[in-house]
Amino acid sequence: MDSLIGNQKNLKNLSLNILLLVLWFGTLWGAVEALVGGLLHYFLPPTVPGKIMIVIATGLMAWSLRKTGKVWMPLAISLIAAPLKLFSGVVFSLPLNAPAILNPVFGILSQGLGFTLVTLAIYKLPVRRSVKYLSIGAGAGAIYSFVFIGLVAGPGMALYLPMEAIKELETKFPYWAQSVSGLMGFASSSLPYSAIAAGLGGLLVGVLPFNVHPRLNPRLLLSGSVLWLTIFFVSSLTI
């Protein structure tokens, strides 16, 4: 009886740890997007930071997968990180349905969904860990491009501000999503570097040594999440 109660308690603690790890990784992703992404945009040409952030984002998702062994973990943490990007609307004084606000949200959701879909197909294959995580990352990078295109051309075009308001606000708009040729052009330019960058992020985590099972203290995880949120808000407002 005591053994059964002990097992139930351990299972409950493990479930709590996993939920707190979702929060920890999700808020960490948001903090990294705000701090590192903001600094990269400040110092580098506009086309470079996105490629670097794909490496980092894929690395965080791969890390969450290795830490928990849960194939749904990357998608779960993207559902935490993506809504945080809506805070950019406050920072830039833009409506939440402006493309400049929604598209980064679509980007994070696309990365989480793409990574999880590829993980479901590859994770249990009997191959070396480095090869597995490289393959997951590269595959996720490729799928990410198509998922992102689908979100922009579908929900995005339905949710965006009217074109008159976009022009008045002088904010970005994905004109490529208005035609088949534009969609194909975006896919052909986005897919190669997304696959390469994401593959690199997966490979880096695949070769690093660390514990797999989530054994961190719940209070430590919660405190870490508060710290990441603090970094996120301070970075968003100052960088």
C-alpha positions in Angstrom: 0.0 0.0 0.0 2.8 2.4 1.0 4.6 1.5 -2.3 1.4 2.3 -4.3 1.0 5.7 -2.6 4.7 6.4 -3.1 4.4 5.6 -6.8 1.3 7.8 -7.2 3.1 10.7 -5.5 6.2 10.3 -7.7 4.0 10.2 -10.8 2.2 13.4 -9.6 5.5 15.1 -9.0 6.8 14.1 -12.4 3.6 15.4 -14.1 4.0 18.7 -12.2 7.6 19.0 -13.2 6.8 18.4 -16.9 4.1 21.1 -16.8 6.5 23.5 -15.1 9.2 22.6 -17.7 6.7 23.6 -20.5 6.4 26.9 -18.8 10.1 27.2 -18.2 11.1 26.4 -21.8 8.3 28.5 -23.2 9.1 31.6 -21.2 12.9 31.0 -21.9 12.1 31.0 -25.7 10.2 34.2 -25.3 13.1 35.8 -23.3 15.6 34.7 -26.0 13.4 36.1 -28.8 13.2 39.5 -27.0 16.8 39.8 -25.8 18.9 38.0 -28.3 16.6 38.7 -31.3 16.4 42.4 -30.3 20.2 42.7 -30.1 20.7 40.8 -33.4 18.3 43.2 -35.2 20.2 46.1 -33.7 23.6 45.0 -34.8 23.1 43.0 -38.0 21.4 43.5 -41.4 17.7 42.8 -41.5 18.0 39.5 -43.3 20.5 37.9 -40.9 18.9 37.7 -37.4 16.0 35.5 -38.6 18.4 32.8 -39.7 20.3 32.9 -36.4 17.1 32.8 -34.4 15.9 29.6 -36.3 19.1 27.9 -35.0 18.4 29.0 -31.5 14.7 28.3 -31.5 15.3 24.8 -32.9 18.0 24.2 -30.3 15.5 25.1 -27.5 12.9 22.8 -28.9 15.5 20.0 -29.2 16.7 20.6 -25.7 13.1 20.4 -24.4 12.6 17.1 -26.2 15.9 15.6 -24.9 15.1 16.8 -21.4 11.7 15.3 -21.2 11.5 12.6 -23.9 8.0 14.0 -24.7 7.4 14.3 -28.5 4.7 17.0 -27.9 7.0 19.2 -25.8 8.2 21.5 -28.7 4.7 22.3 -29.7 3.7 22.9 -26.1 6.4 25.4 -25.4 5.7 27.2 -28.7 2.1 27.7 -27.4 3.7 29.6 -24.4 6.3 31.5 -26.5 4.0 32.6 -29.3 1.4 34.6 -27.3 4.3 36.5 -25.7 5.1 38.0 -29.1 1.8 39.8 -29.0 3.3 42.1 -26.5 5.2 43.7 -29.4 1.9 45.4 -30.2 2.2 47.4 -27.0 5.9 48.1 -27.7 5.4 49.3 -31.2 1.9 50.8 -30.7 0.4 48.6 -33.3 -2.9 46.6 -33.3 -2.5 42.9 -32.4 -3.8 42.0 -35.9 -1.1 44.0 -37.7 1.0 41.6 -39.8 4.2 42.8 -38.1 2.7 41.5 -34.8 0.9 38.4 -36.0 3.6 37.0 -38.3 6.2 36.4 -35.6 3.4 34.6 -33.7 2.7 32.4 -36.7 6.5 31.8 -37.1 6.9 30.4 -33.6 3.7 28.3 -33.9 5.0 27.0 -37.2 8.3 26.0 -35.7 6.7 24.2 -32.8 4.3 22.3 -35.0 6.9 21.5 -37.7 9.3 20.1 -35.1 6.7 18.0 -33.4 5.4 16.5 -36.6 8.9 15.4 -37.7 9.7 14.2 -34.2 6.6 11.9 -34.4 8.0 10.3 -37.5 11.7 10.1 -36.6 12.1 10.0 -32.8 11.9 6.2 -32.3 14.1 5.2 -35.3 17.2 3.2 -34.3 19.8 5.7 -35.4 22.6 7.7 -33.7 21.3 10.5 -31.5 23.3 13.1 -33.5 21.9 11.9 -36.8 18.4 11.8 -35.3 18.4 15.3 -34.0 20.0 16.6 -37.2 17.3 15.0 -39.2 14.5 16.2 -36.9 15.9 19.8 -37.1 16.3 19.8 -40.9 12.9 18.3 -41.5 11.3 20.7 -39.0 12.9 23.6 -40.8 11.5 22.5 -44.1 8.0 21.9 -42.8 8.1 25.1 -40.9 8.2 27.1 -44.1 5.1 25.4 -45.4 3.2 25.7 -42.2 4.1 29.4 -41.9 2.9 30.0 -45.5 -0.3 28.2 -44.7 -0.9 30.4 -41.6 -0.1 33.6 -43.3 -2.1 32.9 -46.5 -5.0 31.4 -44.5 -5.8 32.8 -41.0 -3.4 35.7 -41.5 -5.1 37.1 -44.6 -8.5 36.8 -42.8 -7.2 38.5 -39.6 -4.9 41.2 -40.9 -5.9 44.9 -40.7 -7.6 46.3 -43.9 -5.0 47.4 -46.4 -5.9 51.1 -45.9 -5.0 50.8 -42.2 -1.8 49.0 -43.0 -0.7 51.7 -45.4 -1.7 54.4 -42.9 0.3 52.8 -40.2 3.2 52.2 -42.6 3.7 48.7 -41.2 4.9 45.6 -43.0 2.6 43.4 -45.1 3.4 40.0 -46.7 2.5 40.9 -50.3 4.0 37.5 -51.3 0.9 35.8 -49.8 -1.4 37.4 -52.3 -0.4 35.2 -55.3 0.6 31.7 -56.1 3.8 32.9 -57.6 4.5 34.8 -54.5 3.9 31.8 -52.3 6.2 29.6 -54.4 8.9 32.3 -54.4 8.7 32.6 -50.6 8.9 28.9 -50.2 11.8 28.4 -52.5 13.8 31.1 -50.7 12.8 30.2 -47.2 13.0 26.4 -47.2 16.8 25.9 -47.9 18.1 28.2 -45.2 15.4 27.2 -42.7 16.3 23.5 -43.2 20.0 24.2 -42.8 19.7 26.5 -39.8 17.2 24.2 -38.0 19.3 21.1 -38.8 22.3 22.9 -37.2 20.3 23.7 -34.1 19.1 20.1 -33.8 22.6 18.7 -34.3 24.1 21.0 -31.6 21.7 19.7 -29.0 22.0 16.1 -30.3 25.8 16.0 -29.5 25.6 17.8 -26.1 25.6 15.7 -22.9 22.9 16.3 -20.3 20.3 14.5 -18.3 17.2 13.4 -20.0 14.7 13.0 -17.2 13.0 16.1 -15.6 14.3 16.0 -12.0 14.5 19.7 -11.3 12.9 21.2 -8.2 9.4 22.7 -9.0 10.2 25.9 -7.1 13.4 26.3 -9.1 11.5 25.8 -12.4 8.8 28.4 -11.3 11.5 30.9 -10.2 13.3 30.4 -13.5 10.0 31.1 -15.4 9.6 34.3 -13.5 13.1 35.3 -14.3 12.6 34.6 -18.1 9.4 36.6 -18.1 11.2 39.5 -16.4 14.0 39.4 -19.0 11.3 39.2 -21.8 9.4 42.3 -20.6 12.5 44.4 -19.8 14.2 43.4 -23.1 11.0 44.1 -25.1 10.7 47.6 -23.6 14.3 48.6 -23.8 15.9 47.0 -26.9 
